Amino acid sequence: MKQTSYNYCAMPLASYACKPEQSLGRVHDEPESRRRNAFQRDRDRIIHSSAFRRLKYKTQVFVYHEGDHYRTRLTHTLEVAQITRTLARSFMVNEDLAETIALAHDMGHTPFAHMGEDSLKEVMEPYGRFEHNDQSLRVLTTLERKYPRWDGLNLTWETLEGVVKHNGPIKGEPHIAVRELQEKMDLRLDTYASMEAQVAAISDDIAYNNHDVEDGIRSGLFCIDDLAQVPILSRIIGQVRDNYPDIADRYLIQETKRDMIGVMVDDVLAETASRLDKVKPESPDDVREAGMQMVAFSAGMHEDVQYLRSFLFERMYKHYTINRIGLKVERIVGELFQAFHKNYKLLPDNWQNRITEAGAQRNEQVRARIVADYIAGMTDRYAIREHERLFDLYWDLR
């Protein structure tokens, strides 16, 4: 049987798309796959990683025990990947690379969503800071340990660049994982990312703004009538009711969510086509050096999205029920960090070994970073259980 070239791409690609045969390579050289191109291989390594599996029990907004129908960090990631592939195909850029970046973008998220991240940021402030985007890179380049010749997943330059710069050029002092990687490969931090990375970033915005509306309705934090305060939602709900005068609320919210995703995707397609026509990039580097995001919302849609975000921030993310959970999360994360940092012998054996390998027994900053790695990698339920093991006096005595 004739073998497929590892550089094979399923669809024709635009001149500004990233092509696997033109990849700038990996930190550690290794033979190419016989069956998969370099970006497909990156995607598969992410899907098979331990950190990716743990996203199943990491909070998006609602902690896992609150219900089975709310988004988790994993289901959010899959929704982002689906929108990413749609946009990537429309722009004739590399679907494999775009999907890979989408799947990797939240790998460094803490348990308990942004509540956990805020708590970890606070305790890590004296020790070099914590930031979930940088932690995603740290997972991919350092913390996943599956290969005998290197730590991390040894992904391509294009995938790592996309994770680092999907929100634009890096300004100011980069965080620890970016600094460490920059010493091994030049990520050109002052340029924009590829079209594929930009597609993944805006797909993230589209996904969470839409599914958080659905989850907020399901949780009872607001009702459909409240959504009339949000211009884009008010318009779409009106159109849905015109089309289905007797529609039940449960179907109304589903139709509204679907239509809003479609409206946002169409807006990105139109605005990005206009920007491509203006810049006329002929290569991936033309995109990086364009001096502007190529994949974007129009000014009007950007205003609508900002209004929606403000609504969700006030009515959902800062709702008193979420704040009460945040109070508990602050205690769980803070007490775990202080206990492990003060006495690393409380850590599991493999994490104690990481501290001794790094010579961090007496180096508070390095030890704090490893403790943060351990806590950031936890699922919600594991963090709760670890806290109970340490601070419930009768946990092992019942």
C-alpha positions as CSV (number, residue, x, y, z in Angstrom):
1,M,0.0,0.0,0.0
2,K,1.3,3.4,-0.9
3,Q,2.3,5.5,2.2
4,T,0.8,8.9,2.7
5,S,3.4,11.7,3.0
6,Y,3.6,13.1,6.5
7,N,3.3,16.6,5.0
8,Y,-0.2,15.8,3.6
9,C,-2.9,18.4,4.3
10,A,-6.6,17.5,3.8
11,M,-7.6,20.8,2.1
12,P,-5.9,23.3,-0.2
13,L,-4.1,26.0,1.8
14,A,-3.9,29.8,1.3
15,S,-0.4,31.3,0.8
16,Y,-0.5,32.8,4.3
17,A,-1.3,29.4,6.0
18,C,1.3,27.5,8.0
19,K,2.4,24.4,6.2
20,P,3.9,21.4,8.1
21,E,6.7,20.9,5.6
22,Q,7.8,24.5,6.4
23,S,7.7,24.1,10.2
24,L,10.6,25.6,12.1
25,G,11.0,22.3,13.9
26,R,11.1,21.2,17.6
27,V,13.4,21.9,20.4
28,H,14.6,18.2,20.3
29,D,15.1,16.7,16.8
30,E,13.2,13.5,16.2
31,P,12.2,11.4,13.1
32,E,8.9,12.4,11.4
33,S,5.9,10.2,11.6
34,R,5.2,8.0,8.7
35,R,1.4,8.7,8.8
36,R,0.8,12.1,10.3
37,N,2.1,15.6,9.5
38,A,3.9,17.5,12.2
39,F,0.8,19.4,13.4
40,Q,-1.4,16.3,13.5
41,R,1.3,14.7,15.7
42,D,1.2,17.7,18.0
43,R,-2.6,17.5,18.3
44,D,-2.4,13.8,19.1
45,R,0.2,14.4,21.8
46,I,-2.0,16.9,23.5
47,I,-5.1,14.7,23.4
48,H,-3.1,11.8,24.9
49,S,-1.6,13.9,27.7
50,S,-2.5,13.6,31.3
51,A,-3.2,17.3,31.6
52,F,-5.8,17.2,28.8
53,R,-7.7,14.3,30.5
54,R,-7.8,16.3,33.8
55,L,-9.7,19.1,32.1
56,K,-12.8,16.9,32.4
57,Y,-13.0,17.7,36.1
58,K,-11.8,21.3,36.1
59,T,-14.4,24.1,36.5
60,Q,-15.4,26.4,33.6
61,V,-17.7,28.5,35.9
62,F,-19.6,26.0,38.0
63,V,-17.8,23.5,40.3
64,Y,-18.3,19.9,39.1
65,H,-20.6,18.8,41.9
66,E,-23.2,21.4,41.0
67,G,-24.5,19.5,38.0
68,D,-23.6,17.2,35.1
69,H,-24.9,19.6,32.4
70,Y,-22.7,22.6,33.0
71,R,-19.5,23.1,30.9
72,T,-16.3,21.8,32.2
73,R,-12.9,23.0,31.0
74,L,-12.8,20.0,28.7
75,T,-16.2,20.5,27.1
76,H,-15.3,24.2,26.7
77,T,-12.1,23.3,24.9
78,L,-13.9,20.9,22.5
79,E,-16.4,23.6,21.6
80,V,-13.5,26.0,21.0
81,A,-11.9,23.4,18.7
82,Q,-15.1,22.9,16.7
83,I,-15.5,26.6,16.0
84,T,-11.8,26.9,15.3
85,R,-12.0,24.2,12.5
86,T,-15.0,26.0,10.9
87,L,-13.1,29.3,10.8
88,A,-9.8,27.7,9.7
89,R,-11.4,26.0,6.8
90,S,-13.2,29.2,5.7
91,F,-9.9,31.1,5.7
92,M,-8.1,28.1,4.0
93,V,-5.5,28.0,6.8
94,N,-4.2,24.9,8.5
95,E,-7.0,23.2,10.3
96,D,-4.7,20.7,12.1
97,L,-2.5,23.5,13.6
98,A,-5.5,25.7,14.5
99,E,-7.2,22.8,16.2
100,T,-4.0,21.9,18.0
101,I,-3.7,25.4,19.5
102,A,-7.4,25.4,20.5
103,L,-7.0,22.1,22.3
104,A,-3.8,23.4,24.1
105,H,-5.0,26.8,25.1
106,D,-6.4,26.0,28.5
107,M,-4.0,23.2,29.6
108,G,-2.6,25.3,32.4
109,H,-5.9,26.3,34.0
110,T,-6.1,25.7,37.7
111,P,-8.9,23.9,39.5
112,F,-12.0,26.1,40.2
113,A,-11.5,28.2,37.1
114,H,-10.5,31.9,37.5
115,M,-11.3,31.7,41.3
116,G,-8.5,29.2,41.6
117,E,-6.2,31.2,39.4
118,D,-6.8,34.3,41.4
119,S,-6.0,32.5,44.6
120,L,-2.8,31.0,43.2
121,K,-1.8,34.4,41.8
122,E,-2.1,35.9,45.3
123,V,0.1,33.3,47.0
124,M,2.6,33.2,44.2
125,E,3.1,37.0,44.0
126,P,6.3,37.0,46.2
127,Y,7.7,34.1,44.2
128,G,7.6,35.2,40.5
129,R,3.9,35.4,39.8
130,F,1.4,32.9,38.3
131,E,-0.5,33.2,35.0
132,H,-2.6,30.5,33.4
133,N,-1.5,31.1,29.8
134,D,2.1,30.8,30.8
135,Q,1.2,27.7,32.8
136,S,-0.3,26.1,29.7
137,L,3.1,26.5,28.0
138,R,4.8,25.1,31.1
139,V,2.6,22.0,30.9
140,L,3.5,21.5,27.3
141,T,7.2,22.1,27.6
142,T,8.1,20.9,31.1
143,L,5.5,19.2,33.2
144,E,4.2,16.4,31.0
145,R,6.7,13.6,31.3
146,K,6.2,10.8,28.8
147,Y,9.4,10.6,26.9
148,P,12.8,9.3,28.0
149,R,14.9,11.9,26.1
150,W,13.1,15.1,27.2
151,D,10.5,16.7,29.5
152,G,7.3,18.1,27.9
153,L,5.7,17.0,24.6
154,N,8.3,18.4,22.2
155,L,5.8,20.3,20.1
156,T,6.5,22.2,16.9
157,W,7.6,25.9,16.9
158,E,4.3,26.9,15.3
159,T,2.1,25.2,18.0
160,L,4.2,26.7,20.8
161,E,4.1,30.1,19.2
162,G,0.4,29.9,18.9
163,V,0.0,29.1,22.6
164,V,2.3,31.9,23.6
165,K,1.0,34.7,21.3
166,H,-2.6,33.8,20.5
167,N,-3.7,37.0,22.2
168,G,-1.0,39.1,20.4
169,P,2.7,40.1,20.8
170,I,4.2,39.6,24.2
171,K,4.9,43.0,25.8
172,G,7.0,43.6,28.9
173,E,8.9,40.9,30.9
174,P,7.7,37.5,29.8
175,H,6.7,34.9,32.4
176,I,8.9,32.0,33.4
177,A,7.8,29.4,30.8
178,V,8.1,31.8,28.0
179,R,11.6,33.0,29.2
180,E,12.8,29.4,29.5
181,L,11.5,28.4,26.0
182,Q,12.8,31.6,24.4
183,E,16.3,30.5,25.4
184,K,15.8,27.3,23.4
185,M,14.0,28.7,20.3
186,D,13.3,32.3,19.2
187,L,9.5,32.7,19.3
188,R,9.7,36.3,17.9
189,L,7.7,37.6,20.8
190,D,7.3,41.1,19.3
191,T,5.3,39.9,16.3
192,Y,1.7,38.7,16.0
193,A,0.9,35.0,15.9
194,S,-0.1,33.0,12.9
195,M,-3.6,33.1,11.3
196,E,-4.2,29.7,12.9
197,A,-3.5,30.9,16.4
198,Q,-5.6,34.0,15.9
199,V,-8.5,31.8,14.7
200,A,-8.2,29.7,17.9
201,A,-8.2,32.8,20.1
202,I,-11.3,34.4,18.7
203,S,-13.0,31.0,18.7
204,D,-12.4,30.9,22.5
205,D,-14.2,34.2,22.8
206,I,-17.1,33.0,20.7
207,A,-17.5,29.7,22.6
208,Y,-17.4,31.0,26.2
209,N,-19.6,34.1,25.6
210,N,-22.3,31.8,24.2
211,H,-22.1,28.8,26.5
212,D,-21.9,30.9,29.6
213,V,-25.2,32.5,28.6
214,E,-26.7,29.0,28.4
215,D,-25.2,27.9,31.7
216,G,-26.2,31.1,33.4
217,I,-29.9,30.5,32.4
218,R,-29.7,26.8,33.5
219,S,-28.3,27.8,36.9
220,G,-31.0,30.4,37.5
221,L,-28.5,33.3,37.9
222,F,-30.6,35.2,35.3
223,C,-33.6,34.6,33.1
224,I,-34.4,35.1,29.5
225,D,-36.1,38.5,30.1
226,D,-32.8,39.7,31.7
227,L,-31.0,39.1,28.4
228,A,-33.1,41.9,26.9
229,Q,-30.6,44.2,28.5
230,V,-27.9,43.0,26.1
231,P,-28.3,44.5,22.6
232,I,-27.1,41.5,20.6
233,L,-29.1,39.0,22.6
234,S,-32.2,41.2,22.5
235,R,-32.0,41.4,18.7
236,I,-31.5,37.7,18.3
237,I,-34.2,36.7,20.7
238,G,-36.6,39.0,18.9
239,Q,-35.8,37.3,15.6
240,V,-36.2,33.8,17.1
241,R,-39.6,34.8,18.5
242,D,-40.7,36.2,15.1
243,N,-39.8,32.9,13.5
244,Y,-41.3,30.8,16.2
245,P,-44.2,32.7,17.9
246,D,-45.1,30.0,20.3
247,I,-41.6,28.7,21.1
248,A,-41.0,27.4,24.6
249,D,-38.2,28.9,26.7
250,R,-36.0,25.8,26.6
251,Y,-35.9,25.9,22.8
252,L,-35.7,29.7,22.7
253,I,-32.4,29.7,24.5
254,Q,-31.0,27.0,22.3
255,E,-32.0,28.8,19.1
256,T,-30.6,32.0,20.5
257,K,-27.3,30.4,21.3
258,R,-27.0,28.8,17.9
259,D,-28.0,32.0,16.1
260,M,-25.6,34.1,18.1
261,I,-22.7,31.8,17.4
262,G,-23.6,32.0,13.7
263,V,-23.8,35.8,13.8
264,M,-20.4,36.1,15.5
265,V,-18.8,33.7,13.1
266,D,-20.2,35.5,10.1
267,D,-18.9,38.8,11.5
268,V,-15.4,37.4,12.0
269,L,-15.5,36.0,8.4
270,A,-16.5,39.4,7.0
271,E,-14.1,41.5,9.1
272,T,-11.2,39.2,8.5
273,A,-11.8,39.1,4.8
274,S,-11.7,42.9,4.7
275,R,-8.4,42.9,6.6
276,L,-6.9,40.2,4.4
277,D,-7.9,42.2,1.4
278,K,-6.2,45.3,2.8
279,V,-2.9,43.7,3.9
280,K,-2.8,41.0,1.2
281,P,-0.4,38.7,3.1
282,E,1.5,36.2,0.9
283,S,3.1,34.2,3.7
284,P,2.7,33.3,7.4
285,D,5.4,35.9,8.2
286,D,3.3,38.6,6.4
287,V,0.6,37.9,8.9
288,R,3.0,38.0,11.8
289,E,4.4,41.3,10.7
290,A,1.1,43.0,9.7
291,G,1.1,45.2,12.8
292,M,-2.5,44.2,13.6
293,Q,-4.7,41.3,14.4
294,M,-5.9,39.8,11.1
295,V,-8.7,37.7,12.6
296,A,-11.1,40.0,14.5
297,F,-14.6,41.1,15.2
298,S,-15.9,44.3,13.5
299,A,-16.0,47.4,15.6
300,G,-19.8,47.0,16.0
301,M,-19.5,43.3,17.1
302,H,-16.6,44.1,19.4
303,E,-18.9,46.6,21.2
304,D,-21.7,44.1,21.4
305,V,-19.3,41.4,22.8
306,Q,-17.9,43.8,25.4
307,Y,-21.5,44.6,26.5
308,L,-22.2,40.9,26.8
309,R,-19.1,40.3,28.8
310,S,-20.0,43.1,31.2
311,F,-23.4,41.6,31.7
312,L,-22.0,38.1,32.4
313,F,-19.4,39.6,34.7
314,E,-22.0,41.4,36.9
315,R,-24.8,38.8,36.7
316,M,-22.8,35.6,36.7
317,Y,-19.1,35.7,37.5
318,K,-19.7,38.0,40.5
319,H,-23.0,36.6,41.6
320,Y,-23.1,36.1,45.4
321,T,-23.3,32.3,45.0
322,I,-20.1,32.3,42.9
323,N,-18.5,34.6,45.4
324,R,-19.3,32.2,48.2
325,I,-17.6,29.4,46.4
326,G,-14.7,31.7,45.7
327,L,-14.3,32.3,49.5
328,K,-13.9,28.5,49.9
329,V,-11.6,28.2,47.0
330,E,-9.3,30.9,48.4
331,R,-9.0,28.9,51.6
332,I,-8.5,25.6,49.8
333,V,-5.8,26.8,47.4
334,G,-4.1,29.1,50.0
335,E,-3.9,26.5,52.7
336,L,-2.6,23.8,50.3
337,F,0.1,26.1,49.0
338,Q,1.2,27.2,52.5
339,A,1.3,23.7,53.8
340,F,3.3,22.2,50.8
341,H,5.6,25.2,50.6
342,K,6.5,25.1,54.3
343,N,7.0,21.3,54.3
344,Y,7.5,19.8,50.9
345,K,7.6,16.3,52.5
346,L,3.8,16.5,52.6
347,L,3.8,16.2,48.8
348,P,3.5,12.8,47.0
349,D,6.8,11.1,46.4
350,N,7.0,12.0,42.7
351,W,6.6,15.7,43.5
352,Q,9.1,15.5,46.3
353,N,11.5,14.1,43.7
354,R,10.9,17.1,41.5
355,I,11.9,19.4,44.3
356,T,15.1,17.4,45.1
357,E,16.0,17.2,41.4
358,A,15.7,20.9,41.1
359,G,17.7,21.4,44.3
360,A,14.8,23.4,45.7
361,Q,14.8,22.2,49.2
362,R,16.3,25.5,50.4
363,N,15.3,27.7,47.4
364,E,11.9,29.2,48.3
365,Q,11.2,30.5,44.8
366,V,11.9,27.3,42.9
367,R,10.1,25.3,45.6
368,A,7.0,27.6,45.3
369,R,7.0,27.2,41.5
370,I,6.9,23.4,41.8
371,V,4.2,23.6,44.5
372,A,2.2,25.9,42.2
373,D,2.7,23.3,39.4
374,Y,1.2,20.6,41.6
375,I,-1.8,22.7,42.7
376,A,-2.5,24.1,39.2
377,G,-2.6,20.5,37.8
378,M,-5.3,19.4,40.3
379,T,-8.9,18.8,39.3
380,D,-11.6,20.4,41.5
381,R,-12.4,17.2,43.3
382,Y,-8.7,16.2,43.8
383,A,-8.0,19.7,45.4
384,I,-11.0,19.3,47.7
385,R,-9.8,15.8,48.7
386,E,-6.2,16.9,49.3
387,H,-7.5,19.7,51.5
388,E,-9.6,17.2,53.5
389,R,-6.7,14.8,53.8
390,L,-4.5,17.5,55.3
391,F,-6.9,19.5,57.4
392,D,-9.7,17.2,58.4
393,L,-8.3,15.7,61.6
394,Y,-10.3,12.5,61.3
395,W,-9.8,11.8,57.5
396,D,-7.5,8.8,58.0
397,L,-8.8,7.9,61.5
398,R,-12.4,7.0,60.8
